[in-house]
Amino acid sequence: MYKKSSTGWLKHLDFMVLDIICLQLAFVMGYFLRHHSFKPYESPIYRNEAIVFALIQLMIMFFDDSFKNVMKRGYLVEIGMTVKNMVYIIVLGVFYLFLIQEGDQFSRATIMLTGALYGMLSYLMRIGWKAVVKKRSSGEHSGRSLLIITTEKQSQSVVKSMLDFDYIGVRPTGVVLVDQDRTGHKIHGVPVVSNLADAAEYVCREWFDEVLIVLPEGREIPQKVFDAFAEMGITIHVKIADVNEMQGKNQTVERMGNYTVVTTCINMASAGQLVLKRIMDICGGLAGCILTGIIFLFVAPAIYIKSPGPIFFSQYRVGKNGRKFKIYKFRSMYMDAEERKKELMKQNRVSDGLMFKMENDPRVIGSEKGPGKGIGNFIRKTSLDEFPQFFNVLKGDMSLVGTRPPTVDEWEKYELHHRARLAIKPGLTGMWQVSGRSEITDFEEVVKLDTKYISEWSFMLDIKILFKTVLIVLGQKGSM
């Protein structure tokens, strides 16, 4: 699922909110230095002036586009922009006092102190927040990983353009040259990872969120390559002149670096929709973490008595578009469970090995008492073993609703169309869990349900799945 890049003032909403906070903080500090009180809003005239300052500030942001190209501006340019904003706000604020003829009741020292403090705070905020944004987008598993497909002649300029574009979280991590096989070489530090013929297979096994295709006029990518990326749920950006017709896909035109591109993806969500989903995840994650702590008090002793060792089980799983992360569960199996898994593969109910399900798994703690017996089976049947994953939700590795994350060895067996289920953040529950959970043993059916969820995603669909999950867990139907 792809979040279309914000445009206009929405693109820099974070800077705008922080700048408004800086101005109001400067106003309070200026009032304190002049009147030795932190309560300027108790005075009607000062309260009105604070509101006017905020309205003037918003007007300047909208009409002067104060934060246009803010991430590309240097220190000196930023000083100039900050001073300009400060002068506009103070001059217009004084003009307002003159119009209402109440200037004599308002301390000139407070205005001057507010202006000086705002200029200082705003400048420090801009420089500091730019550093935070850049650091956040340059981490090993942060931002969106981009594969560039282009010609050798264009590769230098395209890669350079995308590296300059990195500030919004798009990070080029691989290059494919359509006219040369230079695998292993680097272009501006970005490795050439594959030739065109093997590109789809390479992407299937690695972390890539998006593909950018930039080719000279008259040269096109073969349709089968487009289809392969689309089948995997990869978001595709194509320079306008090179667009192929792709029926049944979500498409939009946007700007990416120096290029106008058509973006094709499995589904498209607005920033507002994704913010709403994240808020739900944070609220649910916090509540779930509290419940996990309570459950721990009862479950931990029972696990340790039957199988001394760690109470929690952790394992690397594959998340959105190939990101690897560590998932947490209450340990429901004996310590040698992973080693014994190979011996039990013949009893796997999923014949292709792309998931592992078996009846009466002997690795489960207490299973020697009989089918469904013991603490291990109890916490699995009631889904209590899944509760520590609320920490993953709170961290942002997972969502409350999504697709279940595969293990690394399962992921390595994926065919191209299987990768489409990684096009969204993995979840605690999802479409296939509420459609039968462990009763479904055909992995192709799982993929079908997961891709249906991604392509039809909406906030209300998540709510519906959460309600169904609660009913299923309470009824203990098809527990995993």
Secondary structure, 3 states (H helix, E strand, C coil): CEECCCCHHHHHHHHHHHHHHHHHHHHHHHHHHHHCCCCHHHCHHHHHHHHHHHHHHHHHHHHHCCCCCHHHCCHHHHHHHHHHHHHHHHHHHHHHHHHCCCHHHCCHHHHHHHHHHHHHHHHHHHHHHHHHHHHHHCCCCCCEEEEEEECHHHHHHHHHHHHHHHHHCEEEEEEEECCCCCCCCEECCEEEEEECCCHHHHHHHCCCCEEEEECCCCCCCCHHHHHHHHHCCCEEEEEHHHCCCCCCCEEEEEEECCEEEEEEECCEECHHHHHHHHHHHHHHHHHHHHHHHHHHHHHHHHHHHHCCCCCEEEEEEECHHHCEEEEEEECCECCCHHHHHHHHHHHCCCCCCCCCCCCCCCCECCHHHCCCCHHHHHHHHCCHHHCCHHHHHHHCCCEEECCCCCEHHHHCCCCHHHHHHHCCCCEEECCCCCCCHHHCCCHHHHHHHHHHHHHCCCHHHHHHHHHHHHHHHHHCCCCC
